[in-house]
């Protein structure tokens, strides 16, 4: 019995020794695989950062070109380098490759970096791997897209703002003299303009069965208008919508004519272009008047004015000014240089 126990003890000891040898034998490849896994994970993270940098650079250059294509031609490389350096986790290898095509309104940014293998190099002998990323963006004038259900008369745009020569127009009161108001119309507007602006029919954009505070519009396509001056719910917007957008820029369609439907109270606005309008105040109904820092109540007026000729005497409207504005997003279809309303769009396409 003692002999059996002694032999069993030797067997256990032999197995322990064999396991130790096996573990020692496997330790090196296990450490190697672990080092490689860590390096690969870090490399993927660096590639993601580099891709973010390329995306930001492409959008940044496209936005600059949308704002001024002449100036951006000379600053594209520096702008691209700045965006990539601000997003890359390691130093970029040389200057980014900038493929700028102003004629076709596109820019492609390419960048690469040497990723150091701190751990895997001890096993594989490979010190670095080249990591690269590229992104393409485009810019242009929007031809169709989703905007708030509000259209501004083109004559108001041309009276108060020159998008070719100005960064922003002078503040003014945009009168609402909607359908059913007879011959009233903004000064200098030709026949067919019912007012300075009018509400459009909101659409069910999100598919929940109710009208949203958005409408899909397209240049050259008439959009049904909503009669009335005070009920913003007619356009699918909540009552406090205008209060929420004060101090912000809204992207808005511009109409060049209005066609009545025969009833005298409604009709359709023909959309000619898109513009950006900075809202500073509004007066859309009795008791619904707001111009922060200026006045609230039954009458509103713009900073620097002692009264509001338009808002007194029962007229209603929105206060603000047009401005040159570059929007970032995917909500618009871009054209090849349609009518300029001061609004341009830049977006990634690859």
C-alpha positions in Angstrom: 0.0 0.0 0.0 2.8 2.4 0.9 4.5 1.6 -2.4 1.3 2.5 -4.3 1.1 5.8 -2.4 4.7 6.6 -3.1 4.2 5.9 -6.8 1.0 8.0 -6.9 2.9 10.9 -5.3 5.7 10.6 -7.8 3.1 10.7 -10.7 1.5 13.9 -9.3 4.8 15.5 -8.9 5.7 14.5 -12.5 2.4 16.0 -13.8 3.0 19.2 -11.9 6.5 19.5 -13.4 5.1 18.7 -16.9 2.4 21.4 -16.5 5.0 24.0 -15.4 7.1 23.2 -18.5 4.0 23.4 -20.7 2.9 26.7 -19.3 6.4 28.1 -19.7 6.5 26.8 -23.2 3.1 28.5 -24.1 3.8 31.7 -22.2 5.8 33.3 -25.1 3.2 32.8 -27.8 0.4 33.8 -25.4 2.2 37.0 -24.6 2.8 37.5 -28.3 -0.8 37.1 -29.2 -1.8 39.4 -26.4 0.6 42.0 -27.5 -0.6 41.8 -31.1 -4.2 42.0 -30.0 -3.5 45.1 -28.0 -1.6 46.7 -30.8 -4.3 45.8 -33.4 -7.0 47.3 -31.1 -4.9 50.5 -30.7 -4.3 50.6 -34.4 -8.1 50.4 -35.1 -8.7 53.2 -32.6 -6.0 55.3 -34.3 -7.6 54.7 -37.7 -10.9 55.8 -36.4 -9.4 59.0 -35.1 -7.6 59.6 -38.4 -10.9 59.0 -40.2 -12.7 61.5 -38.0 -9.9 64.0 -38.8 -10.3 63.4 -42.6 -14.1 63.8 -42.3 -13.8 67.0 -40.3 -11.2 68.3 -42.8 -13.3 67.5 -45.8 -16.4 69.2 -44.2 -14.3 72.2 -43.1 -12.8 72.8 -46.5 -16.1 72.3 -48.2 -17.7 74.8 -45.8 -15.0 77.3 -46.5 -15.5 76.9 -50.2 -19.2 77.2 -49.9 -18.7 80.5 -48.1 -16.0 81.8 -50.5 -14.6 79.6 -53.2 -11.7 82.0 -54.1 -10.4 82.3 -50.5 -10.7 78.5 -49.8 -8.5 77.6 -52.7 -5.5 79.2 -51.0 -6.3 78.0 -47.5 -7.5 74.5 -48.2 -4.2 72.7 -47.3 -3.8 74.6 -44.1 -7.4 74.1 -43.1 -7.2 70.4 -43.8 -4.0 70.1 -41.7 -5.6 71.9 -38.8 -8.7 69.7 -38.7 -6.6 66.5 -39.0 -4.1 67.5 -36.4 -7.0 68.3 -34.0 -8.5 64.8 -34.4 -5.5 62.4 -34.9 -4.1 60.7 -31.8 -0.5 60.6 -33.3 1.4 62.8 -35.6 0.2 62.7 -39.2 2.9 61.6 -41.7 3.5 64.7 -43.8 0.9 67.1 -45.2 -2.6 65.8 -46.0 -3.4 65.1 -49.6 -6.0 67.7 -50.8 -8.0 67.1 -54.0 -10.0 70.3 -54.5 -12.3 70.6 -57.5 -14.0 73.9 -57.2 -15.7 73.5 -60.6 -17.5 70.4 -59.4 -17.8 71.7 -55.8 -16.1 68.7 -54.2 -13.0 68.1 -52.1 -11.3 64.9 -51.1 -8.9 64.8 -48.1 -6.4 61.9 -47.6 -4.1 61.5 -44.7 -1.8 58.8 -43.3 0.2 58.2 -40.2 2.8 55.7 -39.0 1.3 53.7 -36.1 4.0 52.5 -33.7 3.8 48.9 -32.5 5.1 49.3 -29.0 4.4 45.7 -27.9 4.1 43.6 -31.1 7.5 44.9 -32.3 9.2 42.9 -29.6 7.7 39.7 -31.1 7.3 40.4 -34.8 10.1 42.9 -35.4 7.7 45.3 -37.1 8.0 48.8 -35.7 5.2 50.6 -37.5 2.2 50.2 -39.8 1.0 52.8 -42.2 -2.6 53.9 -41.3 -4.6 55.9 -43.9 -8.0 57.5 -44.2 -9.8 59.5 -46.8 -13.1 61.5 -47.0 -15.0 63.4 -49.7 -17.4 66.3 -49.2 -19.4 68.4 -51.6 -21.1 71.8 -51.3 -23.7 73.8 -53.3 -27.0 75.6 -53.3 -29.9 73.5 -52.0 -32.6 72.6 -54.6 -34.9 70.6 -52.3 -35.2 69.6 -48.7 -37.0 69.7 -45.4 -37.5 73.2 -43.8 -39.9 74.8 -41.4 -43.3 75.4 -43.0 -42.7 79.1 -43.6 -42.0 80.9 -46.9 -40.5 84.4 -47.3 -41.2 86.6 -50.3 -38.2 86.9 -52.7 -38.8 90.7 -53.0 -38.0 90.9 -49.2 -34.8 89.1 -49.8 -33.7 91.3 -52.7 -34.7 94.5 -50.8 -32.8 93.7 -47.6 -29.9 91.5 -48.6 -27.3 91.0 -51.3 -25.8 87.5 -50.8 -23.1 88.1 -53.3 -21.7 91.2 -51.5 -22.9 91.1 -47.9 -22.4 88.8 -44.9 -25.7 89.8 -43.5 -28.5 92.2 -44.3 -30.0 95.0 -42.2 -32.5 94.0 -39.5 -36.1 94.6 -40.6 -39.7 93.7 -39.9 -41.0 91.0 -42.2 -44.7 91.6 -42.5 -47.3 88.9 -42.8 -50.1 89.9 -45.0 -51.5 86.6 -46.0 -54.2 85.3 -48.3 -57.5 87.1 -48.0 -55.8 90.5 -47.3 -56.8 92.0 -50.7 -54.2 94.2 -52.4 -51.9 94.5 -49.4 -48.4 93.4 -50.0 -44.9 94.5 -49.0 -43.6 97.6 -50.6 -41.9 97.1 -54.0 -43.2 93.6 -54.4 -44.7 92.8 -57.8 -48.1 91.2 -58.5 -48.6 87.8 -57.1 -47.1 88.4 -53.7 -49.6 88.1 -50.9 -47.3 89.2 -48.2 -43.8 89.2 -46.7 -44.1 85.7 -45.6 -46.8 82.9 -45.3 -47.2 79.6 -43.5 -47.1 76.4 -45.5 -48.9 73.2 -44.8 -46.8 71.1 -42.5 -46.2 67.4 -43.4 -46.0 64.2 -41.5 -42.2 63.9 -41.8 -41.7 61.4 -38.9 -44.6 59.2 -39.9 -46.6 59.4 -36.6 -49.8 60.6 -38.3 -49.5 64.2 -37.3 -48.2 67.2 -39.1 -44.6 68.1 -38.1 -43.1 71.5 -38.0 -41.4 70.7 -41.3 -42.3 70.5 -45.0 -40.5 69.0 -48.0 -40.1 71.8 -50.6 -38.5 71.9 -54.0 -37.4 74.8 -56.2 -40.0 75.5 -58.9 -42.7 73.4 -57.3 -45.7 75.2 -55.7 -46.4 74.5 -52.0 -49.9 74.8 -50.5 -50.2 77.8 -48.1 -52.2 78.0 -44.9 -54.4 81.1 -44.4 -54.1 83.0 -41.1 -51.6 85.0 -39.2 -51.6 83.7 -35.6 -52.1 79.9 -35.5 -48.6 78.5 -36.1 -50.2 75.0 -35.5 -51.5 75.4 -39.1 -48.0 74.7 -40.2 -47.5 71.8 -37.8 -45.5 74.0 -35.4 -46.3 74.4 -31.7 -47.6 77.8 -30.4 -44.2 78.6 -28.9 -42.2 77.7 -31.9 -41.2 81.2 -32.8 -40.2 81.9 -29.2 -37.9 78.9 -29.3 -36.1 80.0 -32.5 -35.4 83.6 -31.5 -31.7 84.1 -31.5 -31.1 81.3 -34.1 -30.8 80.9 -37.8 -33.6 79.1 -39.6 -33.3 77.7 -43.1 -36.3 78.9 -45.1 -37.7 78.7 -48.6 -38.2 81.8 -50.7 -41.2 82.3 -53.0 -41.4 84.4 -56.1 -45.1 84.2 -56.7 -48.4 83.1 -55.2 -51.3 81.4 -57.0 -54.7 81.6 -55.4 -56.9 78.6 -55.4 -60.1 80.5 -56.3 -61.5 80.8 -52.8 -59.6 84.0 -52.0 -58.3 82.6 -48.7 -55.6 80.1 -49.7 -53.3 79.1 -52.5 -49.8 77.9 -53.3 -46.4 79.5 -53.0 -43.9 78.9 -55.8 -40.5 78.3 -54.3 -37.6 80.0 -56.1 -34.6 79.4 -53.7 -33.6 78.9 -50.1 -32.2 81.4 -47.6 -31.1 81.7 -44.0 -33.0 84.1 -41.7 -31.9 85.1 -38.2 -34.9 85.6 -36.0 -34.8 88.4 -33.5 -38.5 88.8 -32.6 -42.1 88.3 -33.7 -45.6 89.6 -33.4 -48.1 87.1 -34.8 -51.2 87.9 -32.8 -52.6 90.1 -30.0 -50.6 89.3 -26.9 -48.1 87.2 -28.9 -45.2 89.6 -29.2 -41.6 89.1 -28.2 -38.3 90.8 -28.9 -35.9 90.0 -26.1 -34.1 92.9 -24.7 -36.3 95.4 -26.6 -39.9 95.1 -25.7 -42.7 92.6 -25.1 -46.4 93.1 -25.3 -48.8 94.2 -27.9 -46.2 96.1 -30.0 -42.6 95.1 -30.8 -39.9 97.0 -32.6 -36.3 96.3 -33.7 -33.3 97.6 -31.8 -32.6 101.2 -32.7 -36.2 101.9 -33.7 -38.6 103.9 -31.5 -41.6 102.1 -32.8 -42.8 99.5 -35.3 -44.7 101.0 -38.2 -45.6 97.6 -39.4 -46.6 96.1 -36.2 -48.9 99.0 -35.2 -52.3 99.1 -36.7 -53.0 95.4 -36.7 -50.1 94.2 -38.9 -48.2 91.1 -37.9 -44.8 89.8 -38.7 -41.4 88.4 -37.8 -38.3 90.4 -37.0 -34.7 89.5 -38.1 -32.3 89.6 -41.0 -31.0 87.5 -43.8 -27.4 86.2 -43.7 -24.9 84.1 -45.6 -24.9 80.8 -43.9 -23.4 77.4 -44.5 -25.4 74.4 -43.2 -23.9 71.0 -42.5 -26.2 68.1 -43.1 -27.9 65.6 -45.3 -31.4 67.2 -45.5 -31.0 68.9 -48.8 -30.5 68.0 -52.4 -27.8 70.1 -54.0 -27.8 71.7 -57.4 -25.1 73.0 -59.8 -25.4 76.6 -58.8 -29.1 77.6 -58.8 -30.5 80.9 -57.6 -28.4 82.3 -54.7 -30.3 83.1 -51.5 -27.2 83.2 -49.3 -27.7 79.6 -48.0 -25.2 76.9 -49.0 -24.9 73.3 -47.8 -21.8 71.2 -47.2 -22.0 67.4 -46.6 -19.9 64.3 -46.7 -20.5 62.0 -49.7 -17.9 59.4 -49.1 
